């Protein structure tokens, strides 16, 4: 089976981005990931941080599908 690193980097239209592997603590892909930039939306960052923490604390598989209803969205 191919690993993520064996595949080409994903297409992303953002000026800079990074895909980071928390288990190995390394950046797998990125574009201008070391350039200093203004912070992105704090709401988006905190949502992502919260989801990652819940995944860790509740031992949820990253393959688990989570449905967000219209009221929550």
N, C-alpha and C positions, 0 to 999 in steps of 0.2 A: 504494500500500500504506500502511496506517495504521502509524504509529509507536507505540511504547509510550506516549508522552506524550499521544497522541490518545485513548487508552482511559481508562475510569474506573479509579480506584485499585482494587487487588484487595481482597477481603474478608480481614481478618486479625483474629483475636480477641485478639491480644496488646495489652497496655496501651500500648505504644509500639513502633514499628518504622520502618524506612526502606529504600527501594530506591535504591541508589546506583549511578550510571553512572561506572565507573572511567575510561572514555575521555574523557568531558567533565568529570569531577571535579565532578559536580553531583548533588544528591538529586532523584530523579524524583518519588517519592511518599513520604509519611510521615505518621505520626501521633505527635504529641508527641516528635518526633525530637530536639529540642534540650533536652528536659528531662533533668536529671541523675538517673540511676537507678542502683540496685545492678547490678553486672555479672551477666550471664547465665552459664550454665554454660560454664566455660572449656573443657571437652572439646568442646562443640558449636562454640564459636568457633574453636578450633584445628583441628578437622576441616574446617571451612569454609575457613579460611585455607590449610590444606595443599592442599585441592582446587584453590583458585584459583591457587596457586603452580604446581602440577603442570600445570594447563591452560595457563598462560603459558609455562612452561619447555619443555613437550613439544609446544606448538602444537596442542593438541587443540581441536577445534571445540566450542562450548558446546551444539551439537545432538547430540553423540556420546552414545549410550546406554552407560552403564557398569553392568555387572551385579555386584552384591555378593552373594557366596554366603553361605549360612547360617553357616558357620564364621567368616567375617570379621565378620558382623553380631553 
